[in-house]
Amino acid sequence: MICFLFQLISDAGFQDEIKSVSTVCQQIEVFSRVLKTSVASFLEKGEEYIKKHLPEFTNMVCHGEHTYLYTQALLSILAQDNRGGSQLKRLCQEINKCATQKGHDVTPITLALSGSAAYPRACAALSAMLSKNSLNPADVTVLFKMYNSNDPPPVDLIRTPQLIGKLPIPVCYTVQKCLPTC
């Protein structure tokens, strides 16, 4: 009966009034409407709105595997459009970050949505590093050689905050180790 009530509230256009994450995530129609309203608000209202409502949004999206996959697939498709694409990619990255912080391994989904299947060696190297959340010299070498080849994979494959955040630390550490006076 309560689920029917939430369906009616959503049908009437009052998605913002539904605050129960578990209720929203149980019905695909309600979840889709809340997701649509939230994403539209993020695109229209700007950075301050995002900062204020992002934790609630990521909590809703990361509630379950099905909500995470549904949202990431939808946002990835929408991010290919020129209008708001960069904002949607950032939203995807924030959702990914939240899921990773909650201890979920979202690497296979992230790589599948990035199109890495077309580059199996890069996919294997990225998968190993992102799943373990640490760099592996052999995998970094594989990526380095691939990106220095005549036909490199798209840079979007390595444009992942989780990976980029790891890269500067070992590079700086190596420089300090080699040049201790710096």
C-alpha positions as CSV (number, residue, x, y, z in Angstrom):
1,M,0.0,0.0,0.0
2,I,2.8,2.4,0.9
3,C,4.6,1.6,-2.4
4,F,1.4,2.5,-4.3
5,L,1.3,5.8,-2.3
6,F,4.9,6.6,-3.3
7,Q,4.0,5.8,-6.9
8,L,1.1,8.3,-6.8
9,I,3.3,11.0,-5.2
10,S,5.8,10.4,-8.0
11,D,3.1,10.4,-10.7
12,A,1.9,13.8,-9.4
13,G,5.3,15.3,-9.9
14,F,6.4,15.6,-6.3
15,Q,9.6,13.5,-6.5
16,D,11.5,16.0,-4.3
17,E,9.1,15.2,-1.4
18,I,10.2,11.5,-1.3
19,K,13.0,11.2,1.2
20,S,13.2,7.5,1.8
21,V,16.1,6.1,-0.2
22,S,15.0,2.5,0.1
23,T,11.5,3.3,-1.1
24,V,12.7,5.2,-4.1
25,C,15.1,2.4,-5.0
26,Q,12.5,-0.4,-4.9
27,Q,10.4,0.9,-7.8
28,I,12.1,1.6,-11.1
29,E,9.5,4.2,-12.2
30,V,9.9,6.2,-9.0
31,F,13.7,5.9,-9.1
32,S,13.8,7.0,-12.7
33,R,11.7,10.1,-12.0
34,V,13.8,11.0,-8.9
35,L,17.0,10.5,-10.9
36,K,15.7,12.6,-13.8
37,T,14.7,15.4,-11.4
38,S,18.0,15.3,-9.6
39,V,20.1,15.3,-12.7
40,A,18.1,18.1,-14.3
41,S,18.5,20.1,-11.1
42,F,22.3,19.5,-11.0
43,L,22.6,20.7,-14.6
44,E,20.4,23.8,-14.2
45,K,21.2,25.0,-10.7
46,G,25.0,24.9,-10.7
47,E,27.9,24.1,-8.4
48,E,26.4,25.3,-5.1
49,Y,23.4,23.0,-5.6
50,I,25.6,20.1,-6.5
51,K,27.7,20.6,-3.3
52,K,24.6,20.7,-1.2
53,H,22.7,17.7,-2.7
54,L,25.5,15.5,-4.0
55,P,25.9,13.3,-0.8
56,E,22.1,12.6,-0.7
57,F,22.1,11.8,-4.5
58,T,25.2,9.5,-4.3
59,N,23.7,7.7,-1.3
60,M,20.5,7.0,-3.4
61,V,22.4,5.9,-6.5
62,C,24.8,3.7,-4.5
63,H,22.0,2.1,-2.6
64,G,22.2,-1.1,-4.6
65,E,24.0,-2.6,-7.6
66,H,21.0,-2.2,-9.8
67,T,20.6,1.5,-9.0
68,Y,24.3,2.1,-9.5
69,L,24.5,0.3,-12.9
70,Y,21.2,1.9,-14.1
71,T,22.4,5.4,-13.2
72,Q,25.9,5.0,-14.6
73,A,24.7,3.5,-17.8
74,L,22.1,6.3,-18.3
75,L,24.6,9.1,-17.4
76,S,27.3,7.6,-19.6
77,I,25.0,7.7,-22.6
78,L,23.8,11.2,-21.8
79,A,27.4,12.4,-21.2
80,Q,28.2,11.8,-24.9
81,D,26.0,14.7,-25.8
82,N,27.6,18.1,-26.1
83,R,25.1,19.8,-23.8
84,G,26.1,19.2,-20.2
85,G,28.3,16.3,-21.1
86,S,31.2,17.4,-19.0
87,Q,29.0,18.0,-16.0
88,L,27.5,14.5,-16.4
89,K,30.9,12.9,-16.6
90,R,31.8,14.6,-13.4
91,L,28.6,13.4,-11.8
92,C,29.5,9.8,-13.0
93,Q,33.0,10.2,-11.4
94,E,31.5,11.5,-8.1
95,I,29.1,8.4,-8.0
96,N,32.1,6.2,-8.8
97,K,34.1,7.8,-6.0
98,C,31.2,7.3,-3.5
99,A,30.8,3.7,-4.4
100,T,34.5,3.1,-4.1
101,Q,34.6,4.8,-0.6
102,K,31.7,2.5,0.5
103,G,34.0,-0.5,-0.4
104,H,32.3,-1.6,-3.6
105,D,34.4,-2.7,-6.5
106,V,32.9,-0.9,-9.4
107,T,35.9,-1.3,-11.7
108,P,34.2,-3.8,-14.2
109,I,31.2,-1.4,-14.6
110,T,33.5,1.6,-15.0
111,L,35.6,-0.1,-17.6
112,A,32.7,-1.5,-19.5
113,L,31.1,1.9,-19.8
114,S,34.3,3.5,-20.9
115,G,34.6,1.3,-24.0
116,S,37.8,-0.4,-22.8
117,A,36.7,-3.7,-24.2
118,A,38.0,-2.6,-27.6
119,Y,41.5,-2.4,-26.0
120,P,41.9,-5.7,-24.1
121,R,45.5,-5.1,-22.9
122,A,44.6,-1.6,-21.6
123,C,41.5,-3.0,-20.0
124,A,43.5,-5.7,-18.2
125,A,46.1,-3.3,-17.0
126,L,43.5,-0.8,-15.8
127,S,41.3,-3.4,-14.2
128,A,44.2,-4.7,-12.1
129,M,45.2,-1.3,-10.9
130,L,41.8,0.0,-10.2
131,S,40.5,-3.1,-8.5
132,K,43.6,-3.2,-6.2
133,N,43.5,0.6,-5.9
134,S,47.3,0.7,-6.4
135,L,49.7,1.1,-9.2
136,N,51.6,-1.9,-10.6
137,P,54.8,-1.1,-12.5
138,A,54.1,-3.8,-15.1
139,D,50.6,-2.4,-15.8
140,V,51.9,1.2,-15.9
141,T,54.5,0.1,-18.5
142,V,51.8,-1.6,-20.6
143,L,49.8,1.6,-20.6
144,F,52.8,3.7,-21.3
145,K,53.8,1.6,-24.3
146,M,50.2,1.6,-25.6
147,Y,49.9,5.4,-25.4
148,N,53.3,5.9,-27.0
149,S,52.4,3.7,-30.0
150,N,51.2,4.8,-33.4
151,D,47.6,3.8,-32.6
152,P,47.0,4.7,-29.0
153,P,43.7,4.0,-27.2
154,P,41.5,7.0,-26.4
155,V,42.7,9.1,-23.5
156,D,39.3,8.7,-21.8
157,L,40.3,5.3,-20.7
158,I,42.9,6.7,-18.3
159,R,41.0,9.9,-17.4
160,T,39.7,8.3,-14.2
161,P,40.2,10.3,-10.9
162,Q,41.0,7.1,-9.1
163,L,43.9,6.4,-11.4
164,I,45.1,10.0,-11.9
165,G,45.2,10.4,-8.1
166,K,47.6,7.6,-7.8
167,L,50.0,8.7,-10.6
168,P,51.7,11.8,-9.2
169,I,52.7,10.3,-5.9
170,P,55.1,7.6,-7.2
171,V,56.5,10.0,-9.8
172,C,57.2,12.6,-7.1
173,Y,58.6,10.0,-4.8
174,T,61.0,8.7,-7.4
175,V,62.2,12.2,-8.2
176,Q,62.9,12.9,-4.5
177,K,64.6,9.6,-4.1
178,C,66.9,10.4,-7.1
179,L,67.5,14.0,-6.2
180,P,67.5,14.2,-2.4
181,T,68.5,17.8,-2.4
182,C,65.2,18.9,-4.0
